[in-house]
Amino acid sequence: MRRILLALAVLIVITAVAAPAVLLWSALFTSDGLQFVLRHLPQQLGPVRLTITGVSGTVSRGLTIERVEIEHELVHITLTGIEGRIALRPLVLQTIRVAHGKVQNALIEVKRRTKPSIPGPTNFLPAWLIINVEDGQVGTAKLT
């Protein structure tokens, strides 16, 4: 009986360690894993609505995204024709590092404020997230 409990405990620990590692590997190195993550990514993150369509490729080998729309009470951003490759190691440090990225079209629409501003800086991204693009190209950009 003791051996069965010990074997069961070892199996549970191995599963608890291996399952997240397999899921992480799948999300970074396979197209199906990336699609699974995108399907389960919430579209509403606080005051920000995020819509991502037409994703192909893998995080490790390079991504192509047809369209990303970000809707916030202060800004609406539409990016189309996105290509790039994300470095994997910096993700551990909560940093998105893109060695080379390309956006065909960028549309940024600044909205009028409907609510009074809160004292302090306006944060669009989480404070812990760092985005670093070493070489970026934008085909056309429009700011309204």
C-alpha positions as a printed NumPy array, in Angstrom:
array([[  0.   ,   0.   ,   0.   ],
       [  2.837,   2.36 ,   0.855],
       [  4.583,   1.708,  -2.447],
       [  1.403,   2.407,  -4.377],
       [  0.961,   5.754,  -2.598],
       [  4.61 ,   6.637,  -3.192],
       [  4.36 ,   5.698,  -6.881],
       [  1.152,   7.731,  -7.191],
       [  2.808,  10.742,  -5.53 ],
       [  5.806,  10.507,  -7.902],
       [  3.462,  10.242, -10.893],
       [  1.52 ,  13.33 ,  -9.78 ],
       [  4.728,  15.35 ,  -9.302],
       [  6.107,  14.294, -12.703],
       [  2.809,  15.182, -14.375],
       [  2.679,  18.557, -12.601],
       [  6.152,  19.373, -13.926],
       [  5.92 ,  17.805, -17.395],
       [  2.447,  18.992, -18.441],
       [  3.235,  22.745, -18.325],
       [  6.561,  22.139, -20.063],
       [  4.839,  20.238, -22.891],
       [  2.162,  22.938, -23.223],
       [  4.808,  25.685, -23.334],
       [  6.85 ,  23.78 , -25.926],
       [  3.731,  23.251, -28.029],
       [  2.794,  26.954, -27.896],
       [  6.279,  28.116, -28.906],
       [  7.331,  25.498, -31.446],
       [  4.146,  24.324, -33.195],
       [  1.541,  26.13 , -35.24 ],
       [ -1.3  ,  24.162, -33.627],
       [ -0.066,  25.1  , -30.155],
       [  0.024,  28.767, -31.106],
       [ -3.501,  28.558, -32.524],
       [ -4.652,  26.941, -29.251],
       [ -3.155,  29.808, -27.215],
       [ -4.741,  32.431, -29.478],
       [ -8.176,  30.774, -29.235],
       [ -7.957,  30.92 , -25.441],
       [ -6.518,  34.437, -25.23 ],
       [ -9.189,  36.718, -23.779],
       [-10.353,  39.41 , -26.183],
       [-11.105,  41.834, -23.359],
       [ -8.159,  42.657, -21.088],
       [ -9.436,  45.281, -18.655],
       [-10.263,  48.411, -20.691],
       [ -8.516,  47.032, -23.786],
       [-10.179,  44.881, -26.461],
       [ -7.711,  42.866, -28.532],
       [ -8.568,  41.138, -31.822],
       [ -5.936,  39.086, -33.661],
       [ -6.767,  37.396, -36.998],
       [ -4.906,  35.405, -39.618],
       [ -1.974,  34.091, -37.594],
       [  0.37 ,  31.594, -39.219],
       [  3.812,  30.256, -38.414],
       [  5.347,  29.593, -35.01 ],
       [  6.778,  31.818, -32.301],
       [ 10.196,  30.162, -32.611],
       [ 10.519,  30.305, -36.414],
       [  8.592,  33.467, -37.224],
       [  5.003,  34.702, -37.331],
       [  2.77 ,  36.263, -39.93 ],
       [ -0.353,  38.037, -38.694],
       [ -2.956,  39.443, -41.07 ],
       [ -4.547,  41.918, -38.648],
       [ -4.326,  43.134, -35.05 ],
       [ -6.884,  45.565, -33.656],
       [ -6.507,  47.199, -30.264],
       [ -9.468,  49.163, -28.953],
       [ -9.069,  51.38 , -25.883],
       [-11.11 ,  54.33 , -24.644],
       [ -8.275,  56.67 , -25.724],
       [ -6.998,  55.011, -28.908],
       [ -7.888,  52.578, -31.68 ],
       [ -4.925,  50.863, -33.346],
       [ -5.152,  48.706, -36.471],
       [ -2.044,  46.917, -37.736],
       [ -2.085,  44.801, -40.908],
       [  0.522,  42.641, -42.612],
       [  2.671,  41.897, -39.578],
       [  5.749,  39.698, -39.891],
       [  8.416,  39.021, -37.321],
       [ 10.304,  36.629, -35.152],
       [ 10.29 ,  36.782, -31.366],
       [ 13.399,  35.837, -29.386],
       [ 12.477,  33.092, -26.918],
       [ 14.932,  33.671, -24.038],
       [ 13.756,  37.216, -23.183],
       [ 10.17 ,  35.907, -22.794],
       [ 11.297,  34.428, -19.464],
       [ 12.094,  37.986, -18.316],
       [  8.678,  39.232, -19.506],
       [ 10.253,  40.965, -22.478],
       [  9.063,  40.672, -26.054],
       [ 12.203,  41.149, -28.176],
       [ 11.806,  41.255, -31.942],
       [ 15.086,  41.202, -33.89 ],
       [ 13.318,  42.168, -37.117],
       [  9.672,  43.104, -37.508],
       [  7.594,  44.439, -40.36 ],
       [  4.146,  46.058, -40.465],
       [  2.601,  46.866, -43.85 ],
       [ -0.026,  49.325, -42.564],
       [ -0.495,  51.032, -39.221],
       [ -3.537,  53.152, -38.388],
       [ -3.633,  54.951, -35.045],
       [ -6.789,  56.853, -34.186],
       [ -6.597,  58.96 , -31.036],
       [-10.007,  59.427, -29.421],
       [-11.389,  62.288, -27.39 ],
       [-11.42 ,  61.638, -23.686],
       [-14.94 ,  60.947, -22.383],
       [-14.004,  60.558, -18.721],
       [-11.836,  62.87 , -16.642],
       [ -8.228,  61.771, -16.467],
       [ -6.839,  60.121, -13.372],
       [ -3.743,  61.813, -11.915],
       [ -0.538,  60.058, -12.93 ],
       [  0.746,  58.536, -16.15 ],
       [ -1.596,  56.734, -18.531],
       [ -0.564,  53.1  , -18.855],
       [ -1.444,  51.255, -22.035],
       [  0.65 ,  48.146, -21.424],
       [  1.135,  46.319, -18.139],
       [  4.006,  47.851, -16.154],
       [  5.912,  44.543, -16.135],
       [  5.862,  44.09 , -19.935],
       [  8.783,  45.339, -22.028],
       [  8.634,  45.397, -25.829],
       [ 11.906,  45.823, -27.715],
       [ 12.042,  45.948, -31.526],
       [ 15.625,  46.149, -32.739],
       [ 14.88 ,  46.519, -36.461],
       [ 11.357,  47.523, -37.409],
       [  9.794,  48.618, -40.677],
       [  6.396,  50.201, -41.259],
       [  5.142,  50.423, -44.842],
       [  2.525,  53.139, -44.283],
       [  1.39 ,  54.781, -41.082],
       [ -1.552,  57.088, -40.468],
       [ -2.196,  59.002, -37.262],
       [ -5.572,  60.703, -36.825]])
